[in-house]
């Protein structure tokens, strides 16, 4: 499978930013389905959605995880997992949405990503009477909530609740296995030129915290700040972590020219699969498991 270019991976990482809004389980009251919006409000459906459009790659994956993939009528570019989603029509990308095409498809639910999709486009859809459900996932434990909520919205509760339960059990197991381990300081590199990282509020940082990873830039106010190489030398992390993109040269190789760094001395240049670590989907939990094993090697 052809991997997306580095700029797409950066966009996906930046796309998962902002808003620490939990996703509580959706509630069904009488015939209505009440769904929690990322802004704290609720969206009500009078019946399960049968024609769904997603406006971010991870949302399409979440719909399939919730057992509602056959209800997806359109997705955005770079929606490539699972394999079936590649056959679904595209209606633009996360930032440029084809409103006319969406209207033609007559969806009864459009699932959007609050911090990534342009609000003006979402407002236009709402003005046209289309139900728009805005989600945001900022913590790994919210992935299970999202799967369960989507299954309720689509009428596939039995599958969604089973998958959500498995995800919660898996995360709890990994948390238990890694509780009270010696912290390992790390620098997470989104992109080398310009040099971008993440702060402690980012979902990737919160995911690596499960393994006892301590982000050396956790206190920065911006979720995905641009930093200097000198700041890396000053913080001197024990490990460096970056997303691995098939076909690209090792993104952390440049740091071999800085032998004074602990991470270089420890030979702790760690890579995680780009699609798994950069998107809020069930596969993020797989990446957390891998990260925990890699950080254990640094401890040893």
N, C-alpha and C positions, 0 to 999 in steps of 0.2 A: 504494500500500500504506500503510495506516495505521501511523504511527510510534508506538512505545511512549512513554508519558509520561516526563517527566524523572526521576521517582522510580525507574522501572524501569531506566533507563540507569544511574543511580547504583547500583542493586542489582547490575546486571551488572558494573559496574566493581569494586565491592567483592567481588563473587563470584569474581573472578579472583585473589584474594589468597593469600598464605601459601605456605609450604613450597617450598624450592628443591630439588625432586626431579626429576632427569633421567629421560627416558623412553628407555631403551635398547631396541633392537629386540627384539621377542619372538622366542623360540626354539621350534622344534618338535623334540621328542625322541620318536622312535618315533611312536606314534599320538597322544601327548599334546601339547597346545598350552600352553606356559608363557608367562604374561603378567606383566609387571612391575607391581606395585602401587605407588601413590604413597608408601606407608609403608616401602618397601624390601623388602617381602615379595613373594611371587609367587602367582599364581592359576593353577590348572591346569584345563584343559578336556579332556575325553576325545574331543571332536569339535567341529567348527566350530559356532558358535551360529547357530541358525536363527530364534529368537524373541528379539529384543533390545528392551529398554526403556532409554531414556536419561533421566537425571534433571537435565539442564541444557540450555538452548537450544543452546549451542555444541557439546555432545556429539552432538546429533542431526545438526547440520551436518557434523561430522567423520565420522559414520557414512555419510552420503551421499557425502562426498568419497572415502571408502574403497571405494565401489562396493557398499555393502551396504544401501542405503536400503530395498530391498524386504523386508528382514528386520526392519525396525523395526515393532513392534506397538503401541507407545505412547510418548508423549513428554510433556514438561511444558509449561505455558503459556509463551508468548513464543517458542516454537520456530517460526520463521517463514521459515527459509531452508534449502534451496531451496524453491521454490513447492510441491513435492509434499508437503513435511512438514506443510503446513496441513491435509491430509486425514487425518492420523493421529490416533487418539484421544488425549485428554489424561488424565493421571492425577494432576492437581494441579499444583503449581508446585515450584520448587526447594526451598522451605522447608516446604511442607505436602504430603506425599505420601499418596495413597490406597492404603494397604497392601492393603486387601481387593481393590481392583480389580487391583492388580498380581498378587496371588495367583491371581485368576480367569483372567488372561491366560496363566498358566503359562510365564513366560519361562525360557529356559535361560541368559540372561545379562542382568544389569542393570548398566549403566555409570553410575557416579556420579562426582560432582565432590567430591574429598576435603574441600576447605576451604569448600564451600558447602552441601552436603546435611547434614541432621541425622544425626549418627552413631547416635543411638538407633534411628532408623528403619532405617538400613542394617544395624544389628546384628540387628534383628528379622527382616529378610529373610534374613539369613544363618542365623539360628536355625531358620528354616522350610525350610532346605535350598536356598535360591536362591543361585546364584552372583552375587556382587557384585564388580565390578571398579572400584576407585577410581583415577581419574586425576587428575593435576594438571599443568598446563602453566604454567611461570613464565618461559620464555624463548621468543623467536620460533622458534628452531631446533628446539624440541621439538614444534612443530606437525606437522612431517613425520614425526617418530617416532610420534606418536599416530595419524596416518592409517595408517601402515604396520602398527602393532600391531593396530589395529582390523580392518584387512583380513585379518590372519592369524587373528584371533579369529573372524571371520565367514566365512572361506573364500573371500575375494575378493582373494587375494594379488596376482594379476597386475595388477589395476586399482590397488590400494593402493600397491604398490611403484612403479608408473609415476608416479602422482600425487605420491608422496613424493619421488621423484627430481626431478620438475619443481619442487617447492617448494624443495628444497635448492639447486637450480641458480639459481632466482630470487633467493633470499636471498643466495647467494654473489655473484651479479652486483651486487645493490644494495650489498652490503658493499664490494665492490671499487670500485665507482663513487664511493663516498663516503669511502673511506679517506683519512686524512690531511687532511681538510678542516678549515678553521678552526672551532673550536667555537663554538656559539651557545648562550648561556644562555637558558633558558625556564622559565616557570611553567605547569604544566598544571592547569587548573581542571576538576575533576569536576562540582562544583555551586557556584553562587554564594551561596546562602543556605540553610543555613549554608555557609561557604566550606570546601571540601574539595580536597585535592590528592593527589599520590602521592609516594612516596619512590623511591629508586634501585633497590630490589629488586622493584618492580612490573613486570609484563611490558610495560606501556605505556612506562615509563621505559627499560627495556632495549631496546625496539623503537626508540624515538627516538634512542637512543645510536648506532644503526647509521648515522644521518644526521649524527652529530657534535653532536647535541643534548645539552646539559648541564643536568640538572635542578637548579634552585637549592635544592630541598628534598631532595636525594638522601640526605642524612645523617640525616634524621629516622628514628627507630626504628620508627614505625608505617607500615604499607604505604599506608594511605589516611587521613592525619591531617586533622583540622580545624585551620585556621590563622586568623590575624588579617590584616586588610588592612594593618596597620602592618608586618607581616613581609614583605609584598610590596614595600613601599616600601624597606625596608632591603636586601633582596636585589637589587632593581632589575633584573629580567631584560631581556634584549634582545628577547624575544618572549613572547607569551602564546598558549597553545593550549587549545582546548576542543572537546568533541564537538559536532557540529552535529545538531540534531534538527529535522526538517522541521516547519514550522508554528510553531515557537517563536521568540521574538525572539532576536537575537544575544546569546549568553550573556556575551560579553566587553564589551558596550557600556558597562557601568557604569564601566569603567576609563578611559573618556574624561574623566571628572571628575578624573583624576590626571595632568595634563599633564607633571609632572616625571619620570614613568617613561620609561625608554628605549624600552620596547615601544610606548608611545603615540607618542613622538616618531618612532619608526621606522615607524609605521603597521603594526606587526607583530602584528595580531590574527588568528590563524590558526585555521581550523576543519577538523576531520577528521570524516568520516561516523561517527555515533555507533555504529551496529551493527558497523562494520568495526574501529574502533579499540578497542572495549570488549570484544570477545570473542576468545578464543584459537581462531581458525579460519584456514583458508587466506586468507580475505579480509583478515586483519590485515596480510599482506604487501603487499596493494594499498595499504593505508593508510600503511604505511612508505614506499612509493615516493612517494606524494603528499606525505607529511611532508618527505621529503628535498628535493623540488622547492620547497616553501614555505620551508624553511630556507635554501635557496640564494638565494631572493629577499631574505631578511633579510641575508645576507652581501653581496649586491650593493648 
